[in-house]
């Protein structure tokens, strides 16, 4: 059972890292769309009306789930050292 937990925590960490990367790419993509819109409005020009709502939702979901899975995988329980049993004192005869 302990082996299975180690494998699950490694899978959780890897999946969490992947989701965080997807979230970061989505955030950069959505931010770039919003920045282009800002530049077009600032220069008083028209630009295609792209809204980065989908990209930012994907980014938020990826970062949220990725952070959760990373925390789950990293914060797994640690091994506890079992105390060595000490035999009780025997009365001398």
N, CA, C and O atoms as a GROMACS GRO file, in nm:
protein
  372
    1UNK      N    1   0.082  -0.120   0.000
    1UNK     CA    2   0.000   0.000   0.000
    1UNK      C    3   0.086   0.125   0.000
    1UNK      O    4   0.050   0.226  -0.062
    2UNK      N    5   0.201   0.119   0.070
    2UNK     CA    6   0.287   0.236   0.075
    2UNK      C    7   0.345   0.262  -0.063
    2UNK      O    8   0.358   0.378  -0.103
    3UNK      N    9   0.381   0.159  -0.136
    3UNK     CA   10   0.435   0.177  -0.271
    3UNK      C   11   0.333   0.248  -0.360
    3UNK      O   12   0.369   0.336  -0.438
    4UNK      N   13   0.208   0.209  -0.349
    4UNK     CA   14   0.102   0.269  -0.430
    4UNK      C   15   0.088   0.417  -0.398
    4UNK      O   16   0.064   0.498  -0.488
    5UNK      N   17   0.101   0.454  -0.271
    5UNK     CA   18   0.091   0.594  -0.233
    5UNK      C   19   0.207   0.676  -0.289
    5UNK      O   20   0.188   0.791  -0.329
    6UNK      N   21   0.327   0.616  -0.293
    6UNK     CA   22   0.442   0.688  -0.350
    6UNK      C   23   0.421   0.712  -0.498
    6UNK      O   24   0.451   0.819  -0.549
    7UNK      N   25   0.369   0.612  -0.568
    7UNK     CA   26   0.344   0.625  -0.711
    7UNK      C   27   0.237   0.730  -0.735
    7UNK      O   28   0.249   0.812  -0.826
    8UNK      N   29   0.131   0.727  -0.655
    8UNK     CA   30   0.023   0.824  -0.672
    8UNK      C   31   0.072   0.965  -0.645
    8UNK      O   32   0.030   1.059  -0.713
    9UNK      N   33   0.160   0.984  -0.547
    9UNK     CA   34   0.208   1.118  -0.520
    9UNK      C   35   0.300   1.166  -0.631
    9UNK      O   36   0.300   1.285  -0.664
   10UNK      N   37   0.377   1.077  -0.690
   10UNK     CA   38   0.461   1.117  -0.804
   10UNK      C   39   0.375   1.154  -0.924
   10UNK      O   40   0.403   1.251  -0.993
   11UNK      N   41   0.270   1.075  -0.947
   11UNK     CA   42   0.178   1.106  -1.057
   11UNK      C   43   0.108   1.238  -1.030
   11UNK      O   44   0.089   1.318  -1.122
   12UNK      N   45   0.070   1.261  -0.906
   12UNK     CA   46   0.004   1.385  -0.868
   12UNK      C   47   0.095   1.504  -0.891
   12UNK      O   48   0.051   1.607  -0.942
   13UNK      N   49   0.222   1.492  -0.855
   13UNK     CA   50   0.317   1.601  -0.875
   13UNK      C   51   0.338   1.627  -1.024
   13UNK      O   52   0.336   1.743  -1.068
   14UNK      N   53   0.356   1.522  -1.102
   14UNK     CA   54   0.378   1.540  -1.246
   14UNK      C   55   0.256   1.601  -1.314
   14UNK      O   56   0.269   1.690  -1.397
   15UNK      N   57   0.137   1.552  -1.278
   15UNK     CA   58   0.015   1.608  -1.336
   15UNK      C   59  -0.005   1.752  -1.290
   15UNK      O   60  -0.050   1.836  -1.368
   16UNK      N   61   0.029   1.781  -1.166
   16UNK     CA   62   0.020   1.918  -1.114
   16UNK      C   63   0.112   2.011  -1.188
   16UNK      O   64   0.073   2.123  -1.222
   17UNK      N   65   0.235   1.969  -1.213
   17UNK     CA   66   0.330   2.052  -1.288
   17UNK      C   67   0.279   2.076  -1.430
   17UNK      O   68   0.288   2.188  -1.481
   18UNK      N   69   0.227   1.973  -1.493
   18UNK     CA   70   0.172   1.987  -1.627
   18UNK      C   71   0.056   2.086  -1.630
   18UNK      O   72   0.049   2.171  -1.719
   19UNK      N   73  -0.034   2.077  -1.533
   19UNK     CA   74  -0.148   2.168  -1.528
   19UNK      C   75  -0.105   2.312  -1.498
   19UNK      O   76  -0.163   2.407  -1.551
   20UNK      N   77  -0.004   2.328  -1.414
   20UNK     CA   78   0.046   2.463  -1.388
   20UNK      C   79   0.106   2.522  -1.515
   20UNK      O   80   0.086   2.640  -1.544
   21UNK      N   81   0.179   2.442  -1.591
   21UNK     CA   82   0.235   2.492  -1.717
   21UNK      C   83   0.125   2.528  -1.816
   21UNK      O   84   0.135   2.631  -1.884
   22UNK      N   85   0.020   2.446  -1.824
   22UNK     CA   86  -0.093   2.477  -1.912
   22UNK      C   87  -0.159   2.607  -1.866
   22UNK      O   88  -0.195   2.691  -1.948
   23UNK      N   89  -0.173   2.624  -1.736
   23UNK     CA   90  -0.232   2.746  -1.682
   23UNK      C   91  -0.149   2.868  -1.714
   23UNK      O   92  -0.203   2.973  -1.748
   24UNK      N   93  -0.017   2.856  -1.703
   24UNK     CA   94   0.070   2.969  -1.734
   24UNK      C   95   0.065   3.005  -1.882
   24UNK      O   96   0.062   3.123  -1.917
   25UNK      N   97   0.063   2.904  -1.968
   25UNK     CA   98   0.053   2.932  -2.112
   25UNK      C   99  -0.080   2.999  -2.143
   25UNK      O  100  -0.086   3.094  -2.222
   26UNK      N  101  -0.189   2.951  -2.082
   26UNK     CA  102  -0.320   3.014  -2.104
   26UNK      C  103  -0.323   3.156  -2.053
   26UNK      O  104  -0.384   3.243  -2.116
   27UNK      N  105  -0.259   3.182  -1.940
   27UNK     CA  106  -0.257   3.318  -1.885
   27UNK      C  107  -0.176   3.412  -1.975
   27UNK      O  108  -0.216   3.526  -1.996
   28UNK      N  109  -0.065   3.364  -2.026
   28UNK     CA  110   0.016   3.447  -2.116
   28UNK      C  111  -0.060   3.474  -2.245
   28UNK      O  112  -0.058   3.586  -2.296
   29UNK      N  113  -0.126   3.372  -2.298
   29UNK     CA  114  -0.202   3.388  -2.421
   29UNK      C  115  -0.317   3.488  -2.401
   29UNK      O  116  -0.334   3.579  -2.482
   30UNK      N  117  -0.395   3.470  -2.295
   30UNK     CA  118  -0.505   3.563  -2.267
   30UNK      C  119  -0.455   3.703  -2.238
   30UNK      O  120  -0.518   3.801  -2.278
   31UNK      N  121  -0.344   3.714  -2.168
   31UNK     CA  122  -0.285   3.846  -2.141
   31UNK      C  123  -0.239   3.914  -2.267
   31UNK      O  124  -0.252   4.035  -2.281
   32UNK      N  125  -0.185   3.836  -2.361
   32UNK     CA  126  -0.141   3.894  -2.489
   32UNK      C  127  -0.261   3.948  -2.567
   32UNK      O  128  -0.252   4.055  -2.627
   33UNK      N  129  -0.371   3.874  -2.568
   33UNK     CA  130  -0.492   3.921  -2.636
   33UNK      C  131  -0.542   4.051  -2.573
   33UNK      O  132  -0.576   4.146  -2.643
   34UNK      N  133  -0.546   4.054  -2.441
   34UNK     CA  134  -0.591   4.174  -2.372
   34UNK      C  135  -0.495   4.291  -2.397
   34UNK      O  136  -0.540   4.405  -2.412
   35UNK      N  137  -0.367   4.264  -2.402
   35UNK     CA  138  -0.268   4.370  -2.427
   35UNK      C  139  -0.283   4.426  -2.568
   35UNK      O  140  -0.273   4.547  -2.588
   36UNK      N  141  -0.306   4.339  -2.666
   36UNK     CA  142  -0.329   4.387  -2.804
   36UNK      C  143  -0.452   4.476  -2.811
   36UNK      O  144  -0.451   4.578  -2.881
   37UNK      N  145  -0.558   4.439  -2.738
   37UNK     CA  146  -0.679   4.522  -2.736
   37UNK      C  147  -0.649   4.657  -2.673
   37UNK      O  148  -0.697   4.760  -2.721
   38UNK      N  149  -0.571   4.658  -2.566
   38UNK     CA  150  -0.536   4.783  -2.501
   38UNK      C  151  -0.456   4.872  -2.595
   38UNK      O  152  -0.481   4.993  -2.602
   39UNK      N  153  -0.359   4.814  -2.667
   39UNK     CA  154  -0.280   4.895  -2.760
   39UNK      C  155  -0.366   4.952  -2.872
   39UNK      O  156  -0.347   5.067  -2.911
   40UNK      N  157  -0.462   4.874  -2.922
   40UNK     CA  158  -0.550   4.922  -3.028
   40UNK      C  159  -0.639   5.035  -2.977
   40UNK      O  160  -0.661   5.133  -3.048
   41UNK      N  161  -0.690   5.022  -2.857
   41UNK     CA  162  -0.775   5.127  -2.800
   41UNK      C  163  -0.693   5.251  -2.768
   41UNK      O  164  -0.743   5.363  -2.782
   42UNK      N  165  -0.570   5.234  -2.724
   42UNK     CA  166  -0.486   5.346  -2.688
   42UNK      C  167  -0.448   5.428  -2.811
   42UNK      O  168  -0.433   5.550  -2.804
   43UNK      N  169  -0.431   5.361  -2.923
   43UNK     CA  170  -0.395   5.431  -3.048
   43UNK      C  171  -0.518   5.476  -3.125
   43UNK      O  172  -0.505   5.528  -3.237
   44UNK      N  173  -0.637   5.459  -3.068
   44UNK     CA  174  -0.764   5.497  -3.132
   44UNK      C  175  -0.782   5.429  -3.267
   44UNK      O  176  -0.828   5.491  -3.363
   45UNK      N  177  -0.745   5.302  -3.273
   45UNK     CA  178  -0.766   5.224  -3.394
   45UNK      C  179  -0.863   5.112  -3.362
   45UNK      O  180  -0.893   5.083  -3.246
   46UNK      N  181  -0.911   5.051  -3.465
   46UNK     CA  182  -0.997   4.934  -3.444
   46UNK      C  183  -0.911   4.809  -3.454
   46UNK      O  184  -0.809   4.807  -3.524
   47UNK      N  185  -0.952   4.709  -3.384
   47UNK     CA  186  -0.883   4.580  -3.387
   47UNK      C  187  -0.989   4.472  -3.382
   47UNK      O  188  -1.101   4.497  -3.339
   48UNK      N  189  -0.955   4.352  -3.426
   48UNK     CA  190  -1.054   4.244  -3.415
   48UNK      C  191  -1.096   4.228  -3.269
   48UNK      O  192  -1.014   4.233  -3.178
   49UNK      N  193  -1.224   4.210  -3.249
   49UNK     CA  194  -1.278   4.207  -3.113
   49UNK      C  195  -1.259   4.068  -3.052
   49UNK      O  196  -1.353   3.989  -3.044
   50UNK      N  197  -1.138   4.040  -3.010
   50UNK     CA  198  -1.110   3.916  -2.940
   50UNK      C  199  -1.128   3.939  -2.792
   50UNK      O  200  -1.086   4.042  -2.738
   51UNK      N  201  -1.189   3.844  -2.728
   51UNK     CA  202  -1.203   3.851  -2.583
   51UNK      C  203  -1.129   3.731  -2.524
   51UNK      O  204  -1.154   3.618  -2.564
   52UNK      N  205  -1.041   3.756  -2.429
   52UNK     CA  206  -0.958   3.647  -2.375
   52UNK      C  207  -1.026   3.569  -2.262
   52UNK      O  208  -0.957   3.514  -2.176
   53UNK      N  209  -1.157   3.564  -2.260
   53UNK     CA  210  -1.227   3.500  -2.149
   53UNK      C  211  -1.195   3.351  -2.143
   53UNK      O  212  -1.165   3.299  -2.035
   54UNK      N  213  -1.202   3.282  -2.255
   54UNK     CA  214  -1.177   3.137  -2.256
   54UNK      C  215  -1.033   3.106  -2.213
   54UNK      O  216  -1.010   3.015  -2.133
   55UNK      N  217  -0.938   3.180  -2.266
   55UNK     CA  218  -0.798   3.155  -2.231
   55UNK      C  219  -0.772   3.180  -2.083
   55UNK      O  220  -0.698   3.105  -2.019
   56UNK      N  221  -0.834   3.285  -2.029
   56UNK     CA  222  -0.812   3.314  -1.887
   56UNK      C  223  -0.884   3.213  -1.798
   56UNK      O  224  -0.836   3.184  -1.688
   57UNK      N  225  -0.997   3.160  -1.842
   57UNK     CA  226  -1.064   3.055  -1.765
   57UNK      C  227  -0.981   2.926  -1.764
   57UNK      O  228  -0.969   2.861  -1.661
   58UNK      N  229  -0.926   2.891  -1.880
   58UNK     CA  230  -0.838   2.774  -1.888
   58UNK      C  231  -0.717   2.795  -1.798
   58UNK      O  232  -0.673   2.702  -1.729
   59UNK      N  233  -0.663   2.916  -1.799
   59UNK     CA  234  -0.546   2.946  -1.716
   59UNK      C  235  -0.582   2.933  -1.568
   59UNK      O  236  -0.507   2.871  -1.492
   60UNK      N  237  -0.693   2.990  -1.528
   60UNK     CA  238  -0.732   2.983  -1.387
   60UNK      C  239  -0.758   2.839  -1.343
   60UNK      O  240  -0.716   2.798  -1.235
   61UNK      N  241  -0.827   2.763  -1.427
   61UNK     CA  242  -0.855   2.624  -1.393
   61UNK      C  243  -0.726   2.541  -1.386
   61UNK      O  244  -0.709   2.460  -1.296
   62UNK      N  245  -0.636   2.562  -1.482
   62UNK     CA  246  -0.509   2.490  -1.481
   62UNK      C  247  -0.424   2.523  -1.361
   62UNK      O  248  -0.365   2.434  -1.299
   63UNK      N  249  -0.418   2.652  -1.326
   63UNK     CA  250  -0.338   2.690  -1.209
   63UNK      C  251  -0.400   2.640  -1.079
   63UNK      O  252  -0.329   2.599  -0.988
   64UNK      N  253  -0.532   2.644  -1.071
   64UNK     CA  254  -0.600   2.597  -0.950
   64UNK      C  255  -0.581   2.447  -0.930
   64UNK      O  256  -0.540   2.403  -0.822
   65UNK      N  257  -0.611   2.370  -1.032
   65UNK     CA  258  -0.597   2.224  -1.020
   65UNK      C  259  -0.451   2.182  -1.007
   65UNK      O  260  -0.418   2.091  -0.932
   66UNK      N  261  -0.364   2.249  -1.083
   66UNK     CA  262  -0.221   2.217  -1.075
   66UNK      C  263  -0.164   2.245  -0.938
   66UNK      O  264  -0.088   2.164  -0.885
   67UNK      N  265  -0.200   2.358  -0.880
   67UNK     CA  266  -0.154   2.390  -0.744
   67UNK      C  267  -0.206   2.293  -0.642
   67UNK      O  268  -0.135   2.254  -0.550
   68UNK      N  269  -0.331   2.252  -0.658
   68UNK     CA  270  -0.389   2.154  -0.565
   68UNK      C  271  -0.316   2.021  -0.574
   68UNK      O  272  -0.280   1.964  -0.471
   69UNK      N  273  -0.294   1.973  -0.695
   69UNK     CA  274  -0.227   1.844  -0.711
   69UNK      C  275  -0.081   1.849  -0.668
   69UNK      O  276  -0.029   1.752  -0.613
   70UNK      N  277  -0.015   1.963  -0.692
   70UNK     CA  278   0.122   1.976  -0.644
   70UNK      C  279   0.127   1.973  -0.492
   70UNK      O  280   0.212   1.906  -0.433
   71UNK      N  281   0.037   2.044  -0.428
   71UNK     CA  282   0.032   2.043  -0.283
   71UNK      C  283  -0.002   1.906  -0.229
   71UNK      O  284   0.050   1.864  -0.125
   72UNK      N  285  -0.090   1.836  -0.298
   72UNK     CA  286  -0.128   1.701  -0.256
   72UNK      C  287  -0.009   1.606  -0.266
   72UNK      O  288   0.014   1.523  -0.178
   73UNK      N  289   0.066   1.617  -0.375
   73UNK     CA  290   0.179   1.527  -0.395
   73UNK      C  291   0.298   1.560  -0.307
   73UNK      O  292   0.367   1.470  -0.260
   74UNK      N  293   0.322   1.688  -0.284
   74UNK     CA  294   0.438   1.727  -0.204
   74UNK      C  295   0.409   1.709  -0.056
   74UNK      O  296   0.498   1.673   0.021
   75UNK      N  297   0.286   1.733  -0.014
   75UNK     CA  298   0.251   1.726   0.127
   75UNK      C  299   0.209   1.588   0.173
   75UNK      O  300   0.134   1.576   0.269
   76UNK      N  301   0.256   1.486   0.107
   76UNK     CA  302   0.219   1.350   0.147
   76UNK      C  303   0.277   1.318   0.284
   76UNK      O  304   0.377   1.379   0.325
   77UNK      N  305   0.217   1.226   0.355
   77UNK     CA  306   0.269   1.192   0.489
   77UNK      C  307   0.409   1.134   0.482
   77UNK      O  308   0.442   1.058   0.390
   78UNK      N  309   0.489   1.169   0.577
   78UNK     CA  310   0.626   1.120   0.584
   78UNK      C  311   0.632   0.993   0.668
   78UNK      O  312   0.543   0.966   0.749
   79UNK      N  313   0.737   0.917   0.647
   79UNK     CA  314   0.755   0.796   0.727
   79UNK      C  315   0.789   0.835   0.870
   79UNK      O  316   0.869   0.926   0.893
   80UNK      N  317   0.730   0.766   0.964
   80UNK     CA  318   0.762   0.788   1.104
   80UNK      C  319   0.850   0.673   1.151
   80UNK      O  320   0.824   0.557   1.119
   81UNK      N  321   0.952   0.705   1.226
   81UNK     CA  322   1.042   0.603   1.278
   81UNK      C  323   0.974   0.538   1.398
   81UNK      O  324   0.934   0.605   1.493
   82UNK      N  325   0.962   0.406   1.392
   82UNK     CA  326   0.899   0.333   1.502
   82UNK      C  327   0.996   0.322   1.618
   82UNK      O  328   1.114   0.293   1.598
   83UNK      N  329   0.948   0.345   1.739
   83UNK     CA  330   1.039   0.333   1.854
   83UNK      C  331   1.078   0.187   1.876
   83UNK      O  332   0.999   0.096   1.850
   84UNK      N  333   1.198   0.167   1.925
   84UNK     CA  334   1.246   0.031   1.955
   84UNK      C  335   1.187  -0.011   2.089
   84UNK      O  336   1.204   0.059   2.189
   85UNK      N  337   1.119  -0.124   2.092
   85UNK     CA  338   1.060  -0.167   2.219
   85UNK      C  339   1.168  -0.207   2.320
   85UNK      O  340   1.263  -0.277   2.287
   86UNK      N  341   1.150  -0.159   2.439
   86UNK     CA  342   1.244  -0.192   2.547
   86UNK      C  343   1.178  -0.296   2.636
   86UNK      O  344   1.067  -0.273   2.684
   87UNK      N  345   1.246  -0.411   2.658
   87UNK     CA  346   1.184  -0.512   2.744
   87UNK      C  347   1.176  -0.463   2.888
   87UNK      O  348   1.263  -0.388   2.933
   88UNK      N  349   1.072  -0.503   2.960
   88UNK     CA  350   1.061  -0.460   3.100
   88UNK      C  351   1.172  -0.523   3.185
   88UNK      O  352   1.225  -0.630   3.153
   89UNK      N  353   1.206  -0.454   3.294
   89UNK     CA  354   1.310  -0.505   3.383
   89UNK      C  355   1.264  -0.634   3.449
   89UNK      O  356   1.152  -0.642   3.500
   90UNK      N  357   1.349  -0.734   3.447
   90UNK     CA  358   1.320  -0.862   3.512
   90UNK      C  359   1.371  -0.858   3.656
   90UNK      O  360   1.483  -0.815   3.681
   91UNK      N  361   1.289  -0.901   3.748
   91UNK     CA  362   1.339  -0.903   3.887
   91UNK      C  363   1.451  -1.006   3.904
   91UNK      O  364   1.445  -1.114   3.847
   92UNK      N  365   1.554  -0.973   3.980
   92UNK     CA  366   1.663  -1.067   4.003
   92UNK      C  367   1.621  -1.173   4.106
   92UNK      O  368   1.546  -1.146   4.200
   93UNK      N  369   1.672  -1.291   4.083
   93UNK     CA  370   1.635  -1.402   4.171
   93UNK      C  371   1.728  -1.416   4.286
   93UNK      O  372   1.710  -1.506   4.369
   0.00000   0.00000   0.00000
